Amino acid sequence: MRETFLPFSTPTIDDAEINEVVDSLRSGWITTGPKVKRFEEEFKAYVGAPFAVPLSSATAGLHLTLLALKISEGDEIITTPMTFASTVSLIILCGGTPVLADIEPGTLNIDVEEIRKKITPRTRAIIPVHFAGQSCDMDPLLELAREHDLTLIEDAAHAAGTEYKGRKIGSLDTLSIFSFHPNKNITTGEGGMVCTADEGLAEEISLLKFHGMSREAWKRFAASGTPNYDILLPGYKYNMMDIQAALGIHQLPKLDGFIDRRREIAEYYNREFAGLEELALPAYAPYLQRHAWHLYTPLVRIEHLTIDRDRFMDELKKRNIGTGLHYKAIHHHAWYRENMPVPDSELPNASYASQRILSLPLFPRMTDQDAADVVEAVREAIAAHRR
């Protein structure tokens, strides 16, 4: 057993990021400023998006996207039950109604045919989640959205660097919302980005993010700016700060290398766990894509064990291996059980995964020995509790 605890994720931050943050602190320009603008332009260029809006979080991005789309009472938005609560919570908080469509059993991405069954005259949008960094099948989703005149909002929180048929997520004819939380493939501490080809929506989201001030209002305290400003509409305070962007401008050039290392570890896990009937391993989608491997999420086949998933995670913790839970399905959480109940029989694949899924350690700074320690701990836990 390893002697030190291995977390399921930790950010990879080097001297370049640290020095850039220190430079921001010493410059006196800490909040939104030139480094945010630089990160916006570089991220936009990386994904191939015509417009991008940097924000304080992906949650803020989804909130403002729904507001810009004028989502209101009676509007339905179809999404997956296998996502973090914010995807669904923001629909409710904006007055809309979330409608859950079941997932594919292998990739855990939303099932396009299940979406089709849920469309009604009240449906306004679809929010697919690129689960764990693997792209949803976007062609049929785009076709379905066009057929029914729906807005397609990609929850790309896991998908910085993900590609679909040779195009990066963020470059398609959608709204894409990225996260830079510390456990994501790149981080700004906290932060998010909305990417779109729709200039009008980008402009409205940009206004909403900072009190309704004009897009370049951050320059009002610079030598080239003017202190005067105008409020064009009531807005929020969801702006990204320069001390956050200072991390991002050095994280972004490393993203492809981070993904390469994540893939190496994920493929090692797949080889080592092959043949274990107690684990269902993550499945690759059949279409051309680049998986960003934000997470490695096997399902523990508890029917082959004497313990449940939570006890299995405890067994790994005893062996100094950290785990995550991505995710407990939305309809299994207390508030949704009580206020918006959906029987497991309507979402059989999500319900099955929710009771069995866990996230194993996966981050670029993991050593080969770290990965071997994870495999050893998993094998030991299975052997100790095999039926």
C-alpha positions in Angstrom: 0.0 0.0 0.0 1.3 3.5 -0.8 2.4 5.6 2.1 0.9 9.0 1.1 -2.6 9.9 0.0 -3.1 10.3 -3.7 -6.0 12.8 -4.5 -8.3 12.1 -7.4 -7.2 15.4 -9.0 -4.8 18.3 -8.4 -4.0 21.2 -10.7 -0.7 21.3 -12.5 0.7 24.8 -11.8 4.3 25.8 -12.5 6.5 28.9 -11.9 5.2 30.6 -15.1 1.7 30.7 -13.7 2.9 31.8 -10.2 5.1 34.5 -11.6 2.3 35.8 -13.8 -0.1 36.1 -10.8 2.6 37.9 -8.8 3.1 40.2 -11.7 -0.6 41.0 -11.6 -0.5 41.6 -7.9 2.5 44.0 -8.2 1.1 45.8 -11.1 -1.9 47.0 -9.1 -4.3 45.7 -11.9 -5.9 42.7 -10.0 -9.5 42.7 -11.4 -10.7 42.5 -15.0 -8.0 44.0 -17.2 -5.5 43.3 -20.1 -4.7 39.8 -19.0 -8.4 38.8 -19.1 -8.6 40.2 -22.6 -5.4 38.3 -23.6 -6.8 35.0 -22.3 -10.1 35.6 -24.0 -8.4 36.2 -27.4 -6.0 33.2 -27.0 -8.8 30.8 -25.9 -11.1 32.0 -28.7 -8.3 31.3 -31.2 -7.5 27.9 -29.6 -11.1 26.6 -30.0 -11.9 28.4 -33.2 -14.8 30.5 -31.9 -15.7 33.8 -33.4 -16.7 35.3 -30.0 -15.8 34.4 -26.4 -16.8 35.9 -23.1 -14.7 35.2 -20.0 -16.5 34.8 -16.7 -16.1 34.0 -13.0 -17.4 30.4 -13.5 -19.1 28.1 -16.0 -22.2 28.4 -13.8 -22.2 32.1 -14.4 -21.8 31.4 -18.1 -24.9 29.1 -18.1 -26.9 31.6 -16.0 -26.2 34.5 -18.4 -26.7 32.3 -21.5 -30.2 31.4 -20.3 -31.0 35.0 -19.5 -29.7 36.2 -22.9 -32.0 33.6 -24.5 -34.9 35.0 -22.5 -35.7 31.6 -20.9 -38.8 32.1 -18.8 -41.7 30.3 -17.1 -43.1 27.4 -19.2 -40.0 27.0 -21.3 -38.6 23.5 -21.3 -34.9 22.6 -21.7 -33.8 19.0 -22.2 -30.6 17.9 -20.6 -28.9 14.9 -19.0 -29.3 13.6 -15.5 -25.6 12.7 -15.4 -24.2 16.2 -14.7 -23.4 18.5 -11.9 -26.4 20.2 -10.3 -25.7 23.6 -11.7 -26.7 22.5 -15.2 -30.2 21.9 -14.0 -30.4 24.4 -11.1 -29.8 27.3 -13.5 -32.7 26.3 -15.7 -35.0 26.3 -12.6 -33.6 29.6 -11.3 -34.3 31.3 -14.7 -37.9 30.1 -14.5 -37.6 27.2 -17.0 -38.4 23.6 -16.6 -35.6 21.0 -16.9 -36.5 17.8 -18.8 -34.2 14.9 -18.2 -33.4 12.5 -21.1 -31.5 9.2 -20.5 -27.9 8.5 -21.4 -26.0 6.0 -23.5 -24.9 3.2 -21.3 -21.3 3.1 -22.5 -20.2 6.7 -23.0 -22.6 8.1 -20.4 -23.4 11.0 -22.9 -27.0 12.0 -23.5 -28.9 9.7 -25.9 -30.1 11.7 -29.0 -33.1 9.4 -29.5 -34.1 9.9 -25.9 -34.0 13.7 -26.4 -36.2 13.3 -29.5 -38.9 11.6 -27.3 -38.9 14.5 -24.8 -39.4 17.4 -27.3 -42.7 19.2 -26.9 -44.1 22.5 -28.3 -42.7 24.1 -25.1 -39.1 23.0 -25.7 -36.7 25.9 -26.2 -33.2 24.4 -25.9 -31.1 21.2 -25.5 -28.0 21.1 -23.1 -25.8 18.1 -23.9 -22.8 17.6 -21.5 -19.6 16.2 -23.0 -19.2 13.7 -20.2 -15.7 13.3 -18.8 -14.3 15.0 -21.9 -15.7 12.8 -24.6 -17.8 14.6 -27.2 -21.4 13.9 -27.6 -22.5 13.0 -31.2 -23.0 16.6 -32.4 -24.2 16.0 -36.0 -27.5 14.4 -35.0 -27.9 16.9 -32.1 -27.4 19.9 -34.5 -29.8 18.3 -37.0 -32.4 17.8 -34.3 -32.0 21.3 -33.0 -32.5 22.7 -36.6 -35.5 20.4 -37.2 -37.3 21.8 -34.2 -35.8 25.3 -34.1 -34.1 24.8 -30.8 -31.0 26.4 -29.3 -28.1 24.0 -28.6 -26.1 24.9 -25.5 -23.0 22.7 -25.0 -22.1 22.2 -21.4 -18.4 21.9 -22.2 -17.2 22.1 -18.6 -15.3 18.8 -19.2 -14.4 19.5 -22.8 -11.5 22.0 -23.1 -9.5 20.5 -25.9 -12.1 17.9 -26.9 -12.6 17.5 -30.6 -15.5 16.2 -32.7 -14.7 15.0 -36.2 -11.7 17.2 -36.4 -13.2 20.4 -34.9 -12.7 21.6 -31.4 -15.7 21.9 -29.1 -16.4 25.6 -29.0 -16.2 26.0 -32.8 -19.5 24.5 -33.8 -22.8 26.4 -34.4 -23.8 26.4 -30.8 -23.2 28.1 -27.5 -20.4 26.4 -25.6 -19.7 26.9 -21.9 -16.3 25.9 -20.5 -15.1 25.6 -16.9 -11.6 26.4 -15.5 -12.3 25.0 -12.0 -9.1 23.6 -10.3 -10.0 20.0 -11.2 -10.6 20.7 -14.9 -8.0 20.2 -17.7 -6.8 23.7 -17.3 -7.6 26.1 -14.4 -7.9 29.8 -13.6 -8.6 29.0 -10.0 -12.3 29.6 -10.7 -13.5 30.7 -14.1 -15.4 30.0 -17.2 -15.8 31.0 -20.8 -18.8 31.2 -23.2 -18.0 30.7 -26.9 -20.4 31.4 -29.7 -20.7 32.5 -33.3 -23.6 34.7 -32.4 -22.3 38.2 -32.0 -25.6 39.5 -30.5 -25.7 36.9 -27.8 -22.0 37.4 -27.0 -22.6 41.1 -26.6 -25.6 40.6 -24.3 -23.8 38.0 -22.1 -20.8 40.4 -21.9 -23.1 43.2 -20.8 -24.9 41.0 -18.3 -21.6 39.8 -16.7 -20.6 43.3 -15.4 -23.5 45.5 -14.3 -24.6 46.1 -17.8 -21.6 48.2 -18.6 -20.3 48.4 -22.1 -17.9 45.6 -23.3 -14.7 47.7 -22.9 -15.7 49.3 -19.6 -12.6 47.7 -17.9 -10.5 50.3 -19.7 -12.0 53.2 -17.9 -9.2 53.4 -15.3 -6.4 52.8 -17.9 -4.4 55.6 -19.5 -6.3 55.0 -22.8 -9.7 55.1 -21.2 -12.2 57.5 -19.7 -13.7 57.3 -16.2 -17.2 57.9 -17.7 -19.4 54.9 -18.4 -23.0 54.0 -19.1 -25.3 51.2 -17.9 -27.1 49.7 -20.9 -29.1 47.1 -19.0 -29.3 45.7 -15.4 -26.5 43.2 -15.0 -24.6 40.9 -12.6 -21.0 40.8 -11.4 -19.7 37.6 -13.0 -16.4 39.0 -14.4 -13.1 37.1 -14.5 -10.2 38.9 -12.8 -6.6 39.4 -14.1 -5.2 37.3 -11.3 -7.4 34.4 -12.7 -6.5 35.0 -16.3 -2.8 35.1 -15.3 -3.1 31.4 -14.6 -5.0 30.7 -17.8 -2.6 32.4 -20.3 0.1 29.9 -19.2 -2.2 26.9 -18.7 -3.7 27.1 -22.2 -0.4 26.4 -24.1 0.0 23.3 -22.0 -3.5 21.9 -22.6 -2.6 19.5 -25.4 0.3 18.1 -23.4 -2.0 17.7 -20.4 -4.5 15.8 -22.5 -1.7 13.5 -23.9 -0.7 12.6 -20.3 -4.3 12.1 -19.2 -4.8 9.7 -22.2 -1.7 7.7 -21.3 -3.0 7.1 -17.8 -6.5 6.3 -18.9 -5.2 3.8 -21.5 -3.0 2.2 -18.8 -6.1 1.9 -16.6 -8.0 0.3 -19.5 -5.3 -2.2 -20.1 -4.9 -3.1 -16.4 -8.6 -3.4 -15.7 -9.5 -5.3 -18.8 -11.1 -8.6 -17.9 -12.2 -7.6 -14.5 -15.9 -8.4 -14.5 -16.4 -6.2 -11.4 -15.7 -3.0 -13.4 -17.4 -1.6 -16.5 -14.8 0.6 -18.1 -15.5 3.9 -20.0 -16.5 3.3 -23.6 -15.2 5.1 -26.6 -17.7 6.7 -28.9 -17.7 5.1 -32.5 -17.2 8.5 -34.3 -14.0 10.4 -34.9 -13.2 12.5 -31.8 -10.5 13.5 -29.4 -11.3 12.5 -25.8 -9.9 15.1 -23.4 -10.0 12.6 -20.5 -11.1 15.1 -17.9 -12.3 12.1 -15.8 -11.8 8.4 -15.7 -15.1 7.0 -14.5 -15.5 3.2 -14.4 -18.7 1.7 -13.0 -18.4 -0.7 -10.0 -20.6 -3.7 -10.8 -21.8 -4.0 -7.2 -23.8 -7.1 -8.2 -20.5 -8.9 -8.3 -19.3 -7.5 -4.9 -20.4 -7.8 -1.3 -20.2 -4.0 -0.8 -21.8 -1.0 -2.6 -20.0 1.8 -4.5 -19.6 4.0 -1.5 -18.0 1.3 0.6 -15.8 0.5 -2.4 -14.6 4.2 -2.4 -13.9 3.8 1.4 -11.8 0.8 0.7 -9.7 2.8 -1.8 -9.4 5.6 0.7 -8.0 3.1 3.3 -5.4 2.3 0.7 -4.5 6.0 0.3 -6.3 6.4 -3.0 -8.7 9.3 -3.4 -11.8 9.2 -5.6 -14.5 11.5 -6.8 -18.2 11.0 -7.6 -19.2 12.3 -11.0 -22.0 12.1 -10.8 -24.9 11.1 -8.6 -27.8 11.5 -11.1 -29.8 14.6 -10.7 -33.1 12.8 -10.0 -31.4 11.0 -7.1 -30.7 14.2 -5.1 -33.0 15.0 -2.3 -34.5 18.3 -3.7 -35.3 16.8 -7.0 -36.7 13.6 -5.5 -39.1 15.8 -3.5 -39.9 18.5 -5.9 -39.4 17.0 -9.4 -39.6 13.2 -9.0 -38.6 11.0 -11.9 -38.8 7.2 -11.4 -35.7 5.2 -12.2 -37.6 3.3 -14.8 -37.8 6.5 -16.9 -34.0 6.9 -16.8 -32.7 3.3 -16.5 -29.2 3.9 -17.8 -28.5 7.0 -15.7 -30.0 5.3 -12.6 -27.8 2.3 -13.1 -24.7 4.5 -13.5 -25.5 6.8 -10.6 -25.3 3.9 -8.1 -22.0 2.5 -9.5 -19.9 5.3 -10.9 -16.7 6.7 -9.3 -13.8 8.8 -10.5 -10.3 7.4 -10.2 -7.2 9.7 -9.9 -6.3 11.3 -13.2 -4.1 14.4 -13.6 -1.0 15.2 -15.6 1.4 15.2 -12.6 0.6 11.6 -11.7 3.6 9.4 -12.1 3.6 5.9 -13.5 4.0 4.6 -10.0 0.9 6.6 -8.9 -1.2 5.0 -11.6 0.2 1.6 -10.6 -0.8 2.2 -7.0 -4.3 3.0 -8.1 -4.5 -0.3 -10.0 -3.1 -2.3 -7.1 -5.6 -0.7 -4.7 -8.6 -1.4 -7.0 -7.6 -5.0 -7.5 -7.1 -5.5 -3.7 -10.5 -3.9 -2.9 -12.2 -6.2 -5.5 -10.4 -9.3 -4.3 -11.4 -8.6 -0.7 -15.1 -8.2 -1.5 -15.7 -10.4 -4.5 -18.9 -12.5 -4.3 
